[in-house]
Amino acid sequence: MSELTGKIKSINGPVIIGDNMTGFKMREMVVVGPKKLIGEVISIDGDTGIVQVYEETEGLKKGDEVVSTGKPLSLKLGPGMLGNMFDGIQRPLKKIRADHGDFIPEGIGLISLDEDAVWEYKLLVKPGDKLTGGQIFAQVQETQLIVHKLMVPVDISGKVIWTNEMNKGTINDTIIKIEDKDGNIHDIKMYQEWPVRNPRPVEKRLEISKLLVTGQRILDVFFPIAKGGTTAIPGGFGTGKTMLQHQLAKWSDADIIIYVGCGERGNEMTEVLEDFPKLVDPKTNRPIMERTVLIANTSNMPVAAREASIYTGITMAEYFRDMGYDVAVMADSTSRWAEALREISGRLEEMPAEEGYPAYLPTRLAQFYERAGYVRTLSGEDASVTLIGAVSPAGGDFSEPVTENTKRFVNVFLGLDRELAYSRHYPAINWMESYSGYTHMIKDFYEKELDVDISNLREKMLGILFEENKLQEIVLLVGEDVLPDDQRLILEIAKVLKIGFLQQNAFHKDDAFVPLKKQYEMLKTMELLYDRGLSAVKKGIPISRVRNGETYEEVIKLKYTIPNDDISKIKEVNKMINDFYDKLESEYSK
């Protein structure tokens, strides 16, 4: 530990102002007071420094020491992260509960990964091999689902001069030794440390081109999320933000999930911590926790640590990405994170911007979301980090600063609607306010998976929903009967789309996750229903005959009646539609 020490001058909640801090560095990690509370230097002005403390500061007093650690706030990255639950600065909650009970005591230090656990590893290199930073030198079967790939720290390269042939050990054991070009010898262990605020380097960023398949129809077809993309899910209280993130965590085809509970209520986070370990990965029938890391920093935990929890999550995601995995980060919610920024800024007496948030809120949001991406890693793998951030605007007001600024930096905006949520329409995504900027970027992906270009179909169906929205205003004023039949048909088809396609049942075996091919065939059937109905209306057939209740009901029930593993049965419904309209047109032609 460095010999640099300062003295506490004053205390303002989680913010400490210190004297005699010449020589301390910005973003340096420090320990404060006799309990050695963990903090981070956030400002240096001559001899005076400002420290944000990640633990409760009750009991500190003027004159207590502030001691430098000589390094920035960093994570220990290695085997033991998957299946674990951490607080905002990577302290393991299960271990803390076992050792200290239900409450996290102050001054327990920066404990992280289990240093006593023994891991079996498989060496992939031998003495004489030349390695560069980021290359994989060994593997650990961390869980049955995920192989943990041990990588050379990015700032080290050289020749392997020794390997540990024991094939098992703790994270502190040296696995290989590397001699660099200057003759320095580096002991490479199972873990590496990384500053949370620094993005991990990559060989190059690649063009986004793949869909993050979620099995949720409104997402995969209408508002697609791309691997390596950025997504915001804003919505008022009770609109289903957390539920949607749970569904994405369970069903999306990301290899690894990092779930960050940032400033959420304690009971909500408790529910997550209890529910996630019980979830089964539908693709492997293994516990989903085997490919998940949970980070919990609830609203009653220290506010400064809440601000750090977002960076903890994204740093872990980048580490797994560098192994070649597709990682999805669920941040719930960035509004609570922004409120932590606002509180710290207020205690620093900085000039506030809109609604009291600091003027640098847009910059911090941009820095967070730009760490997403589809990349070529230093080990030559193509991998991604996808960021999905929930936003909790007060009263569902999307014009507030966090939502407005988030909109500037994300490419998918999934606005949740209170009326839809309260009418049991899941997911409660408002198709009028939502959008995705990835539809054209992943066009080739759809063509490869489905052998067709779905962009025209998507635009046609969205056009029906937009038209129906405008027509509803007229209906409210003068009633539906005054509309011409072709417009009344739009109202009926929109109803089929909303109930039969956009609404999804998370508890039904065939509707919780829907393969992309079935989604396309369902939408084509609804297009057929509209096209045949419109053709009949144009031939003068009254809407009362065109709108056949039995046929419409069969199309709405497609999500339940057509099994995911045999979608060929959808042809029977298409035949029923054609037979009905052929017969109807034949009758009227006579």
C-alpha positions as CSV (number, residue, x, y, z in Angstrom):
1,M,0.0,0.0,0.0
2,S,1.2,3.5,-0.8
3,E,2.6,5.7,2.0
4,L,0.5,8.7,0.8
5,T,-1.9,9.9,3.5
6,G,-4.3,12.8,4.0
7,K,-6.6,14.0,6.7
8,I,-10.4,14.4,6.7
9,K,-11.3,18.0,6.8
10,S,-15.1,17.7,6.6
11,I,-17.8,15.1,5.9
12,N,-21.0,15.5,3.8
13,G,-22.7,12.1,3.7
14,P,-20.8,9.9,1.2
15,V,-18.5,12.8,0.2
16,I,-15.3,13.4,2.2
17,I,-13.2,16.6,1.8
18,G,-9.6,15.9,2.7
19,D,-6.4,18.0,3.4
20,N,-2.8,17.2,2.7
21,M,-3.7,15.2,-0.4
22,T,-0.9,16.5,-2.7
23,G,0.3,13.5,-4.7
24,F,-3.1,11.7,-4.8
25,K,-4.4,11.0,-8.3
26,M,-7.9,11.4,-9.8
27,R,-10.0,8.2,-9.7
28,E,-7.5,6.7,-7.3
29,M,-8.9,4.2,-4.8
30,V,-8.4,5.1,-1.1
31,V,-9.2,3.7,2.3
32,V,-10.8,6.1,4.8
33,G,-10.8,6.2,8.6
34,P,-10.0,3.5,11.2
35,K,-12.5,1.1,9.6
36,K,-10.7,1.5,6.2
37,L,-13.8,2.3,4.3
38,I,-13.4,2.1,0.5
39,G,-13.5,5.4,-1.5
40,E,-12.5,7.0,-4.8
41,V,-10.9,10.3,-5.4
42,I,-13.2,12.4,-7.6
43,S,-11.5,15.8,-7.4
44,I,-8.0,17.2,-6.7
45,D,-7.4,20.9,-6.2
46,G,-4.0,21.6,-4.9
47,D,-3.8,20.3,-1.4
48,T,-7.5,19.5,-1.1
49,G,-9.1,16.4,-2.4
50,I,-12.7,15.1,-2.6
51,V,-13.4,11.5,-2.0
52,Q,-16.7,9.6,-2.6
53,V,-17.0,6.8,-0.1
54,Y,-18.7,3.5,-1.1
55,E,-19.8,2.6,2.4
56,E,-21.7,4.3,5.2
57,T,-19.6,7.2,6.6
58,E,-21.3,7.2,10.0
59,G,-18.6,7.3,12.7
60,L,-15.9,9.1,10.7
61,K,-14.6,12.3,12.2
62,K,-12.4,15.2,11.3
63,G,-8.7,14.3,11.3
64,D,-9.2,10.6,10.4
65,E,-6.7,9.4,7.8
66,V,-7.3,9.0,4.1
67,V,-4.7,6.5,2.7
68,S,-3.9,6.0,-0.9
69,T,-3.8,2.5,-2.4
70,G,-1.9,3.6,-5.5
71,K,-4.4,2.2,-8.0
72,P,-7.8,3.1,-9.4
73,L,-11.0,1.4,-8.4
74,S,-10.6,-2.0,-10.1
75,L,-12.3,-5.4,-10.3
76,K,-10.7,-8.8,-9.9
77,L,-11.7,-10.7,-13.0
78,G,-11.3,-14.5,-13.0
79,P,-13.1,-17.8,-12.3
80,G,-15.9,-17.6,-9.7
81,M,-17.8,-14.7,-11.1
82,L,-20.5,-16.7,-12.9
83,G,-23.4,-17.8,-10.6
84,N,-22.3,-15.2,-8.0
85,M,-24.1,-12.2,-6.6
86,F,-22.1,-9.1,-5.9
87,D,-22.7,-5.6,-4.5
88,G,-21.9,-2.5,-6.5
89,I,-18.1,-2.8,-6.0
90,Q,-17.9,-6.6,-6.5
91,R,-18.1,-7.8,-2.9
92,P,-19.8,-11.2,-2.8
93,L,-23.1,-11.1,-1.1
94,K,-23.4,-14.8,-0.3
95,K,-20.1,-14.8,1.4
96,I,-20.8,-11.6,3.3
97,R,-24.2,-13.0,4.5
98,A,-22.5,-16.3,5.6
99,D,-19.8,-14.4,7.5
100,H,-21.6,-11.3,8.8
101,G,-25.4,-11.9,8.7
102,D,-28.1,-10.0,6.8
103,F,-26.4,-6.6,6.8
104,I,-23.1,-5.6,5.1
105,P,-20.8,-4.2,7.8
106,E,-18.5,-1.3,7.2
107,G,-14.7,-1.9,6.7
108,I,-14.8,-5.4,5.4
109,G,-12.5,-4.3,2.6
110,L,-12.5,-5.0,-1.1
111,I,-13.1,-8.8,-1.0
112,S,-14.2,-10.2,-4.3
113,L,-13.5,-13.6,-5.8
114,D,-13.1,-16.7,-3.6
115,E,-9.4,-17.1,-3.1
116,D,-9.7,-20.6,-1.5
117,A,-11.7,-22.2,-4.3
118,V,-9.6,-24.7,-6.3
119,W,-10.1,-24.7,-10.1
120,E,-9.0,-27.3,-12.6
121,Y,-7.5,-25.8,-15.7
122,K,-6.3,-27.0,-19.1
123,L,-3.1,-25.3,-20.5
124,L,-3.2,-24.3,-24.1
125,V,0.4,-23.1,-24.3
126,K,3.9,-24.5,-23.7
127,P,7.3,-23.1,-22.9
128,G,8.8,-21.2,-25.9
129,D,5.4,-20.0,-27.2
130,K,5.1,-16.3,-27.9
131,L,2.0,-14.6,-26.5
132,T,0.6,-11.1,-26.8
133,G,-1.9,-9.3,-24.5
134,G,-5.4,-10.7,-24.7
135,Q,-4.4,-14.1,-26.0
136,I,-6.0,-17.2,-24.3
137,F,-3.4,-19.4,-22.5
138,A,-5.7,-21.8,-20.5
139,Q,-9.3,-22.8,-19.9
140,V,-11.3,-23.5,-16.8
141,Q,-14.7,-25.2,-16.9
142,E,-16.3,-22.7,-14.6
143,T,-19.9,-24.0,-15.0
144,Q,-21.4,-26.7,-17.1
145,L,-22.5,-24.0,-19.6
146,I,-19.5,-21.7,-19.8
147,V,-15.8,-22.4,-20.3
148,H,-13.8,-19.6,-18.6
149,K,-10.9,-18.6,-20.9
150,L,-7.8,-17.3,-19.1
151,M,-6.2,-14.4,-21.0
152,V,-2.8,-12.7,-20.8
153,P,-3.2,-9.2,-19.4
154,V,-3.4,-6.7,-22.2
155,D,-0.2,-4.9,-21.2
156,I,2.0,-8.0,-21.2
157,S,3.5,-9.9,-24.1
158,G,6.6,-12.1,-24.6
159,K,7.8,-15.7,-24.5
160,V,6.4,-18.4,-22.2
161,I,9.3,-19.6,-20.0
162,W,7.4,-21.8,-17.5
163,T,4.0,-23.5,-17.2
164,N,2.4,-24.9,-14.1
165,E,1.6,-28.5,-14.9
166,M,-0.4,-29.1,-11.7
167,N,-3.6,-28.5,-13.8
168,K,-5.4,-27.2,-10.7
169,G,-5.0,-24.4,-8.2
170,T,-6.5,-21.2,-6.7
171,I,-6.8,-17.9,-8.5
172,N,-3.7,-16.7,-6.7
173,D,-1.5,-19.5,-8.1
174,T,0.9,-18.7,-11.0
175,I,-0.2,-20.6,-14.1
176,I,2.5,-19.5,-16.5
177,K,5.5,-17.1,-16.5
178,I,6.2,-14.8,-19.4
179,E,9.5,-13.0,-20.2
180,D,9.1,-9.8,-22.1
181,K,11.5,-8.2,-24.6
182,D,13.2,-6.3,-21.8
183,G,13.9,-9.4,-19.8
184,N,11.3,-8.8,-17.2
185,I,9.5,-11.9,-15.9
186,H,5.7,-11.7,-15.3
187,D,3.8,-14.2,-13.2
188,I,0.4,-14.8,-14.9
189,K,-2.3,-15.9,-12.5
190,M,-5.9,-17.0,-13.1
191,Y,-7.2,-13.5,-12.5
192,Q,-6.4,-10.0,-13.7
193,E,-7.4,-6.6,-12.4
194,W,-9.0,-3.9,-14.5
195,P,-10.1,-0.3,-13.7
196,V,-13.8,-0.1,-13.9
197,R,-14.0,3.2,-15.7
198,N,-11.6,2.3,-18.5
199,P,-13.0,0.4,-21.5
200,R,-11.1,-2.8,-22.3
201,P,-9.2,-2.7,-25.6
202,V,-10.2,-4.6,-28.7
203,E,-8.5,-5.3,-32.1
204,K,-11.3,-3.4,-33.9
205,R,-15.0,-2.6,-33.8
206,L,-17.1,-4.4,-36.4
207,E,-20.3,-3.4,-38.2
208,I,-23.4,-4.5,-36.4
209,S,-25.1,-7.2,-38.4
210,K,-26.7,-9.9,-36.2
211,L,-30.1,-9.9,-34.4
212,L,-30.2,-10.6,-30.7
213,V,-32.9,-13.3,-31.0
214,T,-35.3,-12.9,-28.0
215,G,-38.3,-14.9,-29.1
216,Q,-40.5,-11.8,-28.4
217,R,-42.4,-11.1,-31.6
218,I,-42.7,-7.3,-31.2
219,L,-38.9,-7.1,-30.7
220,D,-37.6,-9.6,-33.2
221,V,-39.8,-8.4,-36.1
222,F,-40.8,-4.8,-35.4
223,F,-38.2,-3.3,-33.1
224,P,-35.1,-5.6,-33.3
225,I,-32.3,-5.5,-30.8
226,A,-28.9,-6.2,-32.4
227,K,-26.0,-8.0,-30.9
228,G,-23.6,-5.3,-29.8
229,G,-26.4,-2.7,-29.8
230,T,-27.9,-0.3,-27.3
231,T,-31.5,-0.4,-26.0
232,A,-33.5,1.8,-23.6
233,I,-36.7,0.5,-21.9
234,P,-38.4,3.5,-20.4
235,G,-41.7,3.2,-18.5
236,G,-43.5,4.3,-15.4
237,F,-44.0,2.3,-12.3
238,G,-45.7,-1.0,-12.9
239,T,-45.4,-1.1,-16.7
240,G,-43.2,-4.2,-16.8
241,K,-39.5,-3.0,-17.2
242,T,-38.1,-5.6,-14.9
243,M,-40.4,-8.3,-16.2
244,L,-39.3,-7.6,-19.8
245,Q,-35.6,-7.6,-18.8
246,H,-36.1,-11.0,-17.0
247,Q,-37.7,-12.4,-20.2
248,L,-34.8,-11.1,-22.3
249,A,-32.3,-12.6,-19.8
250,K,-34.0,-16.0,-20.0
251,W,-34.7,-16.3,-23.7
252,S,-32.2,-14.1,-25.6
253,D,-29.4,-15.9,-27.4
254,A,-26.7,-14.1,-25.5
255,D,-24.1,-16.5,-24.0
256,I,-23.8,-14.6,-20.7
257,I,-26.1,-12.3,-18.8
258,I,-24.9,-9.5,-16.5
259,Y,-27.9,-8.2,-14.4
260,V,-27.3,-4.9,-12.6
261,G,-29.9,-3.9,-10.1
262,C,-29.0,-0.3,-9.7
263,G,-30.8,1.6,-7.0
264,E,-34.0,-0.5,-7.2
265,R,-36.2,-1.0,-4.2
266,G,-34.9,-3.7,-1.8
267,N,-38.0,-5.9,-2.2
268,E,-37.7,-5.8,-6.0
269,M,-34.0,-6.8,-5.9
270,T,-34.8,-9.5,-3.4
271,E,-37.3,-10.9,-5.8
272,V,-34.6,-11.0,-8.5
273,L,-32.1,-12.6,-6.2
274,E,-34.6,-15.3,-5.3
275,D,-36.1,-15.9,-8.7
276,F,-33.0,-16.0,-10.9
277,P,-31.4,-19.0,-9.2
278,K,-34.7,-20.9,-9.7
279,L,-34.8,-20.2,-13.5
280,V,-33.9,-22.9,-15.9
281,D,-32.1,-22.1,-19.1
282,P,-34.6,-23.4,-21.8
283,K,-31.8,-24.2,-24.3
284,T,-29.8,-26.5,-21.9
285,N,-32.2,-27.3,-19.0
286,R,-29.4,-26.1,-16.7
287,P,-29.9,-23.3,-14.1
288,I,-29.7,-20.0,-15.8
289,M,-27.3,-18.8,-13.0
290,E,-24.6,-20.9,-14.6
291,R,-24.3,-18.2,-17.2
292,T,-25.4,-15.2,-15.2
293,V,-23.7,-12.6,-12.9
294,L,-26.0,-10.6,-10.5
295,I,-25.0,-7.2,-9.2
296,A,-27.2,-5.7,-6.5
297,N,-27.0,-2.2,-5.3
298,T,-30.4,-1.3,-3.8
299,S,-31.8,2.1,-3.0
300,N,-30.9,1.7,0.7
301,M,-27.2,0.9,-0.1
302,P,-24.6,3.6,-0.2
303,V,-25.5,6.0,-3.1
304,A,-21.9,6.3,-4.3
305,A,-21.6,2.6,-4.8
306,R,-24.8,2.7,-6.8
307,E,-23.0,5.0,-9.2
308,A,-20.1,2.5,-9.4
309,S,-22.3,-0.5,-10.0
310,I,-23.0,0.3,-13.6
311,Y,-19.3,0.4,-14.4
312,T,-18.8,-2.9,-12.4
313,G,-21.3,-4.6,-14.7
314,I,-20.0,-3.3,-18.0
315,T,-16.4,-4.1,-17.0
316,M,-17.4,-7.7,-16.3
317,A,-19.3,-7.9,-19.6
318,E,-16.2,-6.7,-21.5
319,Y,-14.1,-9.3,-19.8
320,F,-16.4,-12.1,-20.9
321,R,-16.7,-10.5,-24.4
322,D,-12.9,-10.7,-24.7
323,M,-13.2,-14.5,-24.3
324,G,-15.3,-14.5,-27.4
325,Y,-18.8,-14.6,-25.8
326,D,-21.9,-12.6,-26.7
327,V,-22.8,-10.8,-23.5
328,A,-26.0,-8.9,-22.6
329,V,-26.1,-6.4,-19.8
330,M,-29.4,-5.6,-18.1
331,A,-29.1,-2.3,-16.2
332,D,-32.2,-1.7,-14.0
333,S,-32.4,1.2,-13.8
334,T,-30.2,4.0,-15.2
335,S,-32.6,6.5,-13.7
336,R,-31.6,5.5,-10.2
337,W,-27.9,5.7,-11.3
338,A,-28.5,9.2,-12.6
339,E,-30.2,10.1,-9.3
340,A,-26.9,8.9,-7.5
341,L,-25.0,11.3,-9.8
342,R,-27.4,14.1,-8.9
343,E,-27.0,13.5,-5.1
344,I,-23.2,13.3,-5.3
345,S,-23.2,16.5,-7.5
346,G,-25.5,18.3,-5.0
347,R,-23.2,17.4,-2.1
348,L,-20.2,18.7,-4.1
349,E,-22.3,22.0,-4.5
350,E,-21.9,21.9,-8.3
351,M,-24.0,24.1,-10.5
352,P,-27.1,22.0,-11.4
353,A,-28.6,21.6,-14.8
354,E,-32.1,20.6,-15.8
355,E,-34.2,19.2,-12.9
356,G,-31.1,19.3,-10.6
357,Y,-29.1,16.7,-12.6
358,P,-25.4,17.5,-13.2
359,A,-24.5,19.2,-16.4
360,Y,-22.3,16.2,-17.3
361,L,-25.2,13.7,-17.2
362,P,-25.3,13.4,-21.1
363,T,-21.5,12.7,-21.1
364,R,-21.7,10.0,-18.5
365,L,-24.6,8.3,-20.3
366,A,-22.7,8.5,-23.6
367,Q,-19.6,6.9,-21.9
368,F,-21.7,4.1,-20.6
369,Y,-23.5,3.2,-23.8
370,E,-20.5,3.6,-26.1
371,R,-19.0,0.5,-24.3
372,A,-21.5,-1.6,-26.1
373,G,-20.4,-3.0,-29.5
374,Y,-19.7,-5.9,-31.8
375,V,-15.9,-6.3,-31.9
376,R,-13.0,-8.4,-33.0
377,T,-11.2,-9.2,-29.7
378,L,-7.4,-9.3,-29.1
379,S,-7.6,-13.1,-29.3
380,G,-9.2,-12.9,-32.8
381,E,-12.7,-13.8,-31.8
382,D,-15.9,-12.0,-32.9
383,A,-17.9,-11.1,-29.8
384,S,-20.3,-8.5,-28.5
385,V,-21.7,-6.5,-25.5
386,T,-25.3,-5.6,-25.8
387,L,-26.6,-2.9,-23.4
388,I,-30.2,-2.9,-22.3
389,G,-31.0,-0.1,-19.9
390,A,-34.3,0.4,-18.1
391,V,-35.3,4.0,-17.5
392,S,-37.8,4.9,-14.8
393,P,-39.2,8.4,-15.6
394,A,-41.4,9.8,-12.8
395,G,-45.0,9.4,-13.8
396,G,-44.0,7.9,-17.1
397,D,-42.9,11.4,-18.4
398,F,-40.6,10.6,-21.3
399,S,-39.6,14.3,-21.6
400,E,-37.6,14.2,-18.3
401,P,-33.7,14.6,-18.7
402,V,-32.6,11.0,-18.2
403,T,-35.0,9.6,-20.8
404,E,-34.4,12.4,-23.2
405,N,-30.6,12.1,-23.0
406,T,-30.7,8.3,-23.1
407,K,-32.6,8.6,-26.4
408,R,-29.7,10.4,-27.9
409,F,-27.3,7.5,-27.3
410,V,-29.3,4.4,-28.0
411,N,-30.5,2.9,-31.2
412,V,-33.5,1.0,-29.8
413,F,-36.2,2.8,-27.8
414,L,-38.9,0.5,-26.3
415,G,-41.4,2.9,-24.7
416,L,-43.7,1.0,-22.2
417,D,-47.3,2.1,-21.9
418,R,-49.2,2.2,-18.7
419,E,-52.6,1.7,-20.4
420,L,-51.3,-1.4,-22.2
421,A,-49.7,-2.8,-18.9
422,Y,-52.9,-2.2,-16.9
423,S,-55.0,-4.0,-19.6
424,R,-52.7,-7.0,-19.3
425,H,-51.1,-6.5,-22.7
426,Y,-47.6,-8.0,-22.3
427,P,-45.1,-6.8,-23.3
428,A,-46.5,-3.3,-22.9
429,I,-44.4,-1.8,-25.6
430,N,-46.1,1.2,-27.3
431,W,-45.7,0.6,-31.0
432,M,-46.4,4.3,-31.7
433,E,-43.5,5.6,-29.6
434,S,-40.9,2.8,-30.0
435,Y,-38.3,2.5,-32.7
436,S,-35.2,0.5,-33.7
437,G,-32.3,1.9,-35.8
438,Y,-31.0,-1.6,-36.5
439,T,-33.7,-2.8,-39.0
440,H,-31.6,-2.0,-42.1
441,M,-28.3,-3.1,-40.5
442,I,-29.5,-6.6,-39.9
443,K,-31.4,-7.0,-43.1
444,D,-29.0,-9.7,-44.4
445,F,-29.5,-11.6,-41.1
446,Y,-33.2,-11.9,-41.8
447,E,-32.6,-13.0,-45.4
448,K,-30.2,-15.6,-44.3
449,E,-32.5,-17.0,-41.6
450,L,-35.8,-16.8,-43.4
451,D,-34.7,-16.7,-47.1
452,V,-36.9,-13.6,-47.6
453,D,-36.7,-9.8,-47.1
454,I,-39.2,-9.0,-44.3
455,S,-38.7,-5.3,-44.4
456,N,-41.7,-4.7,-46.7
457,L,-43.9,-6.9,-44.5
458,R,-42.8,-5.2,-41.4
459,E,-43.6,-1.7,-42.8
460,K,-46.9,-2.8,-44.1
461,M,-48.1,-4.2,-40.8
462,L,-46.7,-1.2,-38.8
463,G,-48.5,1.0,-41.3
464,I,-51.8,-0.7,-40.4
465,L,-51.2,-0.1,-36.7
466,F,-50.4,3.6,-37.4
467,E,-53.4,4.0,-39.6
468,E,-55.6,2.4,-36.9
469,N,-54.3,4.8,-34.3
470,K,-55.4,7.8,-36.4
471,L,-58.8,6.2,-37.1
472,Q,-59.4,5.6,-33.4
473,E,-59.5,9.4,-32.9
474,I,-62.3,9.7,-35.5
475,V,-64.2,6.7,-34.0
476,L,-64.1,8.4,-30.5
477,L,-65.8,11.4,-32.0
478,V,-68.4,10.1,-34.4
479,G,-68.3,6.3,-34.0
480,E,-67.1,3.4,-36.3
481,D,-70.3,3.2,-38.5
482,V,-69.4,6.4,-40.4
483,L,-66.1,5.0,-41.7
484,P,-65.9,3.4,-45.1
485,D,-65.5,-0.4,-45.2
486,D,-61.8,-0.4,-46.1
487,Q,-61.1,1.7,-43.0
488,R,-63.3,-0.5,-40.8
489,L,-61.2,-3.4,-42.1
490,I,-58.1,-1.8,-40.9
491,L,-59.6,-1.5,-37.4
492,E,-60.3,-5.2,-37.4
493,I,-56.9,-6.3,-38.7
494,A,-55.2,-4.1,-36.2
495,K,-57.1,-5.8,-33.5
496,V,-55.9,-9.2,-34.8
497,L,-52.3,-7.9,-34.9
498,K,-52.4,-6.5,-31.4
499,I,-54.0,-9.6,-29.7
500,G,-52.6,-12.3,-32.0
501,F,-49.1,-11.0,-32.6
502,L,-48.0,-8.2,-30.3
503,Q,-49.5,-9.6,-27.1
504,Q,-47.5,-12.6,-25.8
505,N,-48.0,-15.0,-22.9
506,A,-44.8,-15.6,-20.9
507,F,-46.4,-18.7,-19.2
508,H,-47.4,-20.6,-22.3
509,K,-44.9,-23.2,-23.6
510,D,-45.3,-22.2,-27.2
511,D,-45.8,-18.5,-26.7
512,A,-43.1,-17.6,-24.1
513,F,-40.4,-18.0,-26.8
514,V,-41.4,-18.0,-30.5
515,P,-38.9,-19.0,-33.2
516,L,-38.2,-16.4,-35.9
517,K,-39.6,-18.6,-38.7
518,K,-43.0,-19.0,-36.8
519,Q,-43.1,-15.2,-36.2
520,Y,-42.7,-14.6,-39.9
521,E,-45.3,-17.2,-40.9
522,M,-47.8,-15.8,-38.4
523,L,-47.4,-12.3,-39.8
524,K,-47.7,-13.6,-43.4
525,T,-51.0,-15.2,-42.4
526,M,-52.3,-11.9,-41.0
527,E,-51.2,-10.1,-44.2
528,L,-53.2,-12.7,-46.2
529,L,-56.2,-12.1,-44.0
530,Y,-55.9,-8.3,-44.7
531,D,-55.2,-8.7,-48.4
532,R,-58.2,-11.0,-49.0
533,G,-60.4,-8.9,-46.9
534,L,-59.4,-5.7,-48.7
535,S,-60.0,-7.4,-52.1
536,A,-63.5,-8.5,-51.0
537,V,-64.3,-5.0,-49.8
538,K,-63.2,-3.4,-53.1
539,K,-65.6,-5.8,-54.9
540,G,-68.5,-4.3,-52.9
541,I,-68.9,-7.1,-50.3
542,P,-70.1,-5.5,-47.1
543,I,-67.7,-5.5,-44.1
544,S,-70.3,-7.4,-42.0
545,R,-69.7,-10.5,-44.3
546,V,-65.9,-9.9,-44.8
547,R,-65.4,-9.8,-41.0
548,N,-65.8,-13.5,-40.3
549,G,-65.6,-14.1,-36.6
550,E,-64.5,-17.8,-36.8
551,T,-61.7,-17.1,-39.3
552,Y,-60.4,-14.1,-37.3
553,E,-60.5,-16.1,-34.1
554,E,-58.4,-18.9,-35.8
555,V,-55.8,-16.4,-36.8
556,I,-55.6,-14.8,-33.4
557,K,-55.2,-18.3,-31.8
558,L,-52.2,-19.2,-34.1
559,K,-49.8,-18.5,-31.2
560,Y,-51.3,-21.3,-29.2
561,T,-52.6,-23.7,-31.8
562,I,-49.4,-23.9,-34.0
563,P,-46.6,-25.7,-32.1
564,N,-43.2,-24.2,-32.3
565,D,-41.7,-27.5,-33.6
566,D,-44.3,-28.0,-36.4
567,I,-45.3,-24.7,-38.0
568,S,-46.3,-26.5,-41.2
569,K,-49.8,-26.6,-39.7
570,I,-50.1,-22.9,-40.4
571,K,-50.8,-23.8,-44.1
572,E,-54.1,-25.2,-42.9
573,V,-55.1,-21.8,-41.6
574,N,-54.0,-20.1,-44.8
575,K,-56.1,-22.6,-46.8
576,M,-59.1,-21.9,-44.5
577,I,-58.8,-18.1,-45.2
578,N,-58.5,-18.6,-48.9
579,D,-61.4,-21.0,-49.0
580,F,-63.7,-18.7,-47.1
581,Y,-63.0,-15.6,-49.3
582,D,-63.1,-17.7,-52.5
583,K,-66.6,-18.9,-51.5
584,L,-67.6,-15.4,-50.4
585,E,-66.5,-13.7,-53.7
586,S,-68.1,-16.5,-55.7
587,E,-71.5,-15.9,-53.9
588,Y,-71.4,-12.1,-54.6
589,S,-70.2,-12.5,-58.2
590,K,-73.5,-14.3,-59.0
